[in-house]
Amino acid sequence: MDIKSGPTPAGILPPPKNVKAKSGINDGEIKASWKGVKKRQIYKVYVAPDFGTDTTYKFYDDTGKLGMVIAGLESGKKYRIRVTTKSAAGEGTPSDPAICAAQ
């Protein structure tokens, strides 16, 4: 008698690649996008001032999509955007940052 095992759970996943950011339509916005990662549950988006360090990144929001509009930023100021993946095994390492000035 053969017993079939269920699907193998995803381990810690790599970060999304090709993270891009451009000024949004409204004041204080940046539009971020990235390439998808299979087996992820969600993406977690982090924002930091361009002059900041790794410790200045603040969590912005979760999404299941391949991009999001980041609002509430200071117009004309540059920001760094990083994205991580989250799977059943936990949160992965952050992507390379995309740098952009808010509209």
N, C-alpha and C positions, 0 to 999 in steps of 0.2 A: 504494500500500500504506500503510494507516494503522497507526501503532504506538501502542498505548495505553500511557499512562504509569501507573505504580503510584499508590497513594494518596499524597496530599500529607502530608508529616510535619507534626506539630504544632509550632508555634514555642513560645516561652516563653508559658506559660499564665497567666491571671489567678489571683489567690488565691481560695480557696473563700469563698463569702458565707455570712452568717448563722451564724457560728461561735458556738456556745452552750456553756456549761459549768454543771454543777450538781454539788453534793456527791454523792459516790459512796455505795455501800451500806456499805462497810467503812471503818475508820479509815484516814486518809491517802490517800483516793481522791477523784478528780474524774472525772466522766463528761463527755466533750466530744463534740460532734456538729457537723456542717456540711452545707451543700448541695454536691452533686457538681459537678465540672467535667469536661466531655467531653474526650476524647483524652488524659487524664492517664495516666501509668503508675502512680504512687503518690502518696500524701499524706505529707508529713513534718510531724511534730508537735513543737512547741517549748514549753518551760515556763520561766517566770521568776517570782521573787517579785514580789508586787504593787508593792513600792517600788523595784524595779530599773529599769534603763535598757535600751535596745535591746541593749546589749552583754552583759547578764546572761542572755539567753535561752539555754537549753541544749537541744540536740537530745534528744528523748525516744524516738521510735520512728517507723518507717514503717508504713503500712497501706494496703490497697486498699479499705477500708471507709469508710463515711460517719460514723465515730465511733470512739471508743476510751475505755477506762477507763485513767486515768493513776494509777498506784499509787506507793507509797513516799514520799509527801509528808508534811509535818508537819501533823497534825490541827489544825484551827482556823485555820491560817495561810492568807492569801489568796495566790492565784497568778494569773498571766496566761498564757493559752494562745493560741498562734498556730499557724496551719496554712499550709503552702505546697503547691503542686502541683509534680510533677516530670514532665517529658516528655522525649522524645529530645533536645530542644534544651537541656535543663538545668532548674534549679530556678527557679520564679517568685518573685515578691515575696510577703511574708507577708500574711496576712489581718489585719484589725483584731483586736485581742485581745478575748478573753472573760475576765472576771474572776470568780473564785469562790473560796470557802474550802474547803479539803479537809475531808472528813468527820472 
